[in-house]
């Protein structure tokens, strides 16, 4: 049982490491639009 828990923790570590965003995308959306607005009080 202890070996199964260790293997599960190792697999979870690899799965979470695979989800990191190291692609340099800078979190910009695929369809980025520029909105220019002027707000008056």
VMD Tcl script that builds the backbone (N, CA, C; Angstrom):
set m [mol new atoms 123]
animate dup $m
set s [atomselect $m all]
$s set {name element resname resid chain x y z} {
  {N N UNK 1 A 0.823 -1.194 0.000}
  {CA C UNK 1 A 0.000 0.000 0.000}
  {C C UNK 1 A 0.865 1.255 0.000}
  {N N UNK 2 A 1.979 1.177 0.739}
  {CA C UNK 2 A 2.870 2.329 0.828}
  {C C UNK 2 A 3.524 2.611 -0.532}
  {N N UNK 3 A 3.857 1.538 -1.265}
  {CA C UNK 3 A 4.472 1.718 -2.586}
  {C C UNK 3 A 3.486 2.354 -3.558}
  {N N UNK 4 A 2.217 1.991 -3.446}
  {CA C UNK 4 A 1.199 2.562 -4.322}
  {C C UNK 4 A 1.040 4.057 -4.060}
  {N N UNK 5 A 1.104 4.448 -2.800}
  {CA C UNK 5 A 0.996 5.859 -2.448}
  {C C UNK 5 A 2.192 6.653 -2.980}
  {N N UNK 6 A 3.369 6.071 -2.882}
  {CA C UNK 6 A 4.579 6.740 -3.387}
  {C C UNK 6 A 4.506 6.897 -4.907}
  {N N UNK 7 A 4.061 5.848 -5.593}
  {CA C UNK 7 A 3.937 5.913 -7.057}
  {C C UNK 7 A 2.888 6.943 -7.453}
  {N N UNK 8 A 1.779 7.021 -6.709}
  {CA C UNK 8 A 0.739 7.999 -7.008}
  {C C UNK 8 A 1.260 9.424 -6.817}
  {N N UNK 9 A 2.055 9.648 -5.775}
  {CA C UNK 9 A 2.633 10.982 -5.547}
  {C C UNK 9 A 3.615 11.357 -6.650}
  {N N UNK 10 A 4.392 10.412 -7.093}
  {CA C UNK 10 A 5.351 10.687 -8.170}
  {C C UNK 10 A 4.608 11.003 -9.463}
  {N N UNK 11 A 3.550 10.249 -9.770}
  {CA C UNK 11 A 2.761 10.518 -10.978}
  {C C UNK 11 A 2.079 11.880 -10.901}
  {N N UNK 12 A 1.588 12.235 -9.723}
  {CA C UNK 12 A 0.945 13.548 -9.561}
  {C C UNK 12 A 1.971 14.657 -9.756}
  {N N UNK 13 A 3.177 14.454 -9.288}
  {CA C UNK 13 A 4.234 15.448 -9.481}
  {C C UNK 13 A 4.544 15.673 -10.951}
  {N N UNK 14 A 4.618 14.605 -11.719}
  {CA C UNK 14 A 4.871 14.744 -13.149}
  {C C UNK 14 A 3.685 15.388 -13.861}
  {N N UNK 15 A 2.479 15.048 -13.443}
  {CA C UNK 15 A 1.296 15.622 -14.081}
  {C C UNK 15 A 1.204 17.123 -13.816}
  {N N UNK 16 A 1.485 17.542 -12.594}
  {CA C UNK 16 A 1.423 18.966 -12.276}
  {C C UNK 16 A 2.577 19.737 -12.907}
  {N N UNK 17 A 3.724 19.117 -13.037}
  {CA C UNK 17 A 4.859 19.782 -13.684}
  {C C UNK 17 A 4.607 19.938 -15.178}
  {N N UNK 18 A 3.858 19.036 -15.766}
  {CA C UNK 18 A 3.538 19.110 -17.185}
  {C C UNK 18 A 2.543 20.208 -17.510}
  {N N UNK 19 A 1.852 20.726 -16.515}
  {CA C UNK 19 A 0.843 21.750 -16.742}
  {C C UNK 19 A 1.404 23.167 -16.645}
  {N N UNK 20 A 2.675 23.306 -16.345}
  {CA C UNK 20 A 3.234 24.647 -16.211}
  {C C UNK 20 A 3.342 25.307 -17.583}
  {N N UNK 21 A 3.226 26.627 -17.629}
  {CA C UNK 21 A 3.268 27.352 -18.893}
  {C C UNK 21 A 4.633 28.010 -19.052}
  {N N UNK 22 A 5.559 27.256 -19.611}
  {CA C UNK 22 A 6.902 27.769 -19.852}
  {C C UNK 22 A 7.101 28.141 -21.312}
  {N N UNK 23 A 6.022 28.401 -22.024}
  {CA C UNK 23 A 6.126 28.681 -23.448}
  {C C UNK 23 A 6.319 30.161 -23.758}
  {N N UNK 24 A 6.381 31.018 -22.753}
  {CA C UNK 24 A 6.609 32.439 -22.984}
  {C C UNK 24 A 5.415 33.138 -23.602}
  {N N UNK 25 A 4.227 32.684 -23.323}
  {CA C UNK 25 A 3.022 33.227 -23.941}
  {C C UNK 25 A 2.599 34.552 -23.321}
  {N N UNK 26 A 3.042 34.842 -22.122}
  {CA C UNK 26 A 2.708 36.064 -21.384}
  {C C UNK 26 A 1.217 36.217 -21.155}
  {N N UNK 27 A 0.475 35.115 -21.155}
  {CA C UNK 27 A -0.955 35.079 -20.849}
  {C C UNK 27 A -1.790 36.009 -21.729}
  {N N UNK 28 A -1.451 36.132 -22.995}
  {CA C UNK 28 A -2.259 36.914 -23.920}
  {C C UNK 28 A -3.266 35.989 -24.589}
  {N N UNK 29 A -4.498 36.420 -24.746}
  {CA C UNK 29 A -5.495 35.557 -25.396}
  {C C UNK 29 A -5.197 35.394 -26.884}
  {N N UNK 30 A -5.762 34.360 -27.480}
  {CA C UNK 30 A -5.515 34.075 -28.893}
  {C C UNK 30 A -6.082 35.170 -29.781}
  {N N UNK 31 A -7.226 35.742 -29.426}
  {CA C UNK 31 A -7.854 36.789 -30.211}
  {C C UNK 31 A -7.794 38.086 -29.394}
  {N N UNK 32 A -6.641 38.708 -29.389}
  {CA C UNK 32 A -6.486 39.913 -28.570}
  {C C UNK 32 A -7.003 41.138 -29.319}
  {N N UNK 33 A -7.896 41.866 -28.694}
  {CA C UNK 33 A -8.476 43.072 -29.261}
  {C C UNK 33 A -8.035 44.265 -28.423}
  {N N UNK 34 A -7.865 45.410 -29.061}
  {CA C UNK 34 A -7.516 46.623 -28.351}
  {C C UNK 34 A -8.757 47.490 -28.249}
  {N N UNK 35 A -9.071 47.896 -27.046}
  {CA C UNK 35 A -10.245 48.745 -26.824}
  {C C UNK 35 A -9.765 50.095 -26.323}
  {N N UNK 36 A -10.051 51.129 -27.088}
  {CA C UNK 36 A -9.735 52.491 -26.685}
  {C C UNK 36 A -11.013 53.147 -26.169}
  {N N UNK 37 A -10.952 53.674 -24.960}
  {CA C UNK 37 A -12.147 54.264 -24.373}
  {C C UNK 37 A -11.773 55.569 -23.678}
  {N N UNK 38 A -12.722 56.476 -23.661}
  {CA C UNK 38 A -12.566 57.760 -22.958}
  {C C UNK 38 A -13.733 57.889 -21.999}
  {N N UNK 39 A -13.433 57.982 -20.728}
  {CA C UNK 39 A -14.473 58.052 -19.709}
  {C C UNK 39 A -14.491 59.429 -19.108}
  {N N UNK 40 A -15.662 60.033 -19.099}
  {CA C UNK 40 A -15.820 61.363 -18.522}
  {C C UNK 40 A -16.646 61.265 -17.260}
  {N N UNK 41 A -16.294 62.082 -16.285}
  {CA C UNK 41 A -17.023 62.076 -15.032}
  {C C UNK 41 A -18.046 63.205 -15.027}
}
mol reanalyze $m
mol bondsrecalc $m
mol representation Tube
mol addrep $m
